[in-house]
Amino acid sequence: MIRGIRGATTVENNQADEIIEHSIEMMQDLIDKNDVEPEQVVSVLFTVTEDLNDAFPAKALRSLEGWTYVPVMCMQEIPVPGSLERCVRVMVTVETDQSQHEVSHIYHYEAKQLRPDLKS
């Protein structure tokens, strides 16, 4: 079965080190909680809000062992007025036996407010 696993995190500053660090933290949590192996991954899509342009969050994924050949793209989130600022979102499409209910979506820092109904 193909499933999407969502994640989001925020940073305080538009600084490459912080964007990469928080993205690694989010991805490692998503990987660990869902037992994801790179070979199971179809693709990874990252988005960032328009106020983040100092680094590609895909660089975070490339720093993890075994993720070199996973297809990854980065793009800008739609700038909806009043939306959460300094936010990195991810959609990981994986082959898994988990049901939708069993998938653990990951929300860190201020991004927890995006989906308070989902516990991460």
N, C-alpha and C positions, 0 to 999 in steps of 0.2 A: 504494500500500500504506500502511496505517496502522501506525505503530510507536510504542512507548513508549520514551522516553529518560529514564533515571534519573540522579539526581544527589543528592549529600549533602555537607554541610559542617558544621563545628562552630564555636562561638564560645567564648571564655573567660568572657564576662560576659553577663548578661541586660541588655544596653544597646542601645537602638534603633540607634545609629550602627553598632555592630559587627555586629548582625544584618543590617542593610541592606547594609553593605559586603561581608560574606562572601557574602551571597546574590547580589549583583551579580557578584562575582568568579566564583562557581560558574556562574551563568547565562551570563555572557559566554564562559566556557570551553566550556560545553555548546553554545552557539550556534556558536561558531567551529569547534570540532572536528567538528560535524555539519552545517555549512553550512546552518543553519536560518534561514529567513526567516519573519517574523511571519505572512505569508499562508498558510504551510504548516501552522500550528499549529491544532489542533482545540481544545485546552484545556490548562491548566497547573494542577496540583494541588500545593500546598505543604503539608507537615506540619511541626510543631515539637513538640519534647518539652515536657512540662508545665512545665519550669523556664524556658521562654522565653515571655514575655508582654509584652515592652516594645515590640514592633513586629510588624507584619504583613510577612512576607517578600515578599508580592505587591507591596509598595511599591517593592522593588528592580526588579522587572520593569517597572513603570510608568515608571521613570526612563530606560529604554532607548528610543531613538528607534524609532518604528514599532510599538510594542507596546501602544499605547493601547486598541485594540479587541479584543485577545486575551482570551477568557474565562479568568479566574483565580479560584481559591478557596484559602483557607487553613483548615486544621483542626489539631486536636491529635492527636499520635501516641498510640497505645495505651501506657499507662505500665507496661510489662513490667519487673518487678524485675530489676535488674542490667543493663538496657539502656544504651546510650550516652547520656550526658547532653549537654545544650545542643546539640542537633542539629537542623538544618534539612534536610528531604528534599524532593525535587521529582520529579514525574512529568510529563514533557512529551509530549503525544500529538501526533504530526506525520504529515503526508502526506509520504512519501519513497520514493525508489527504492532506498535502502540495504537490504541484507539485515540480519537480526538480528545476524549476525557482524560486520558493518561498522559498526554503531552504536557510538559512543564514549560510554560512561556515565562520569560525572564524580564523583570522590570526593576531597574536599580535607580537609586537616588530620587530626583524629582519625577522621573518617568513613571514611578509607581502610581501616580495620579491618573495616568492614561487608561489603566485597566485595574481599578481597585477590586473588581470582581475576581480577578485571577491572582492567586497567591503564588509568589515565587520565592 
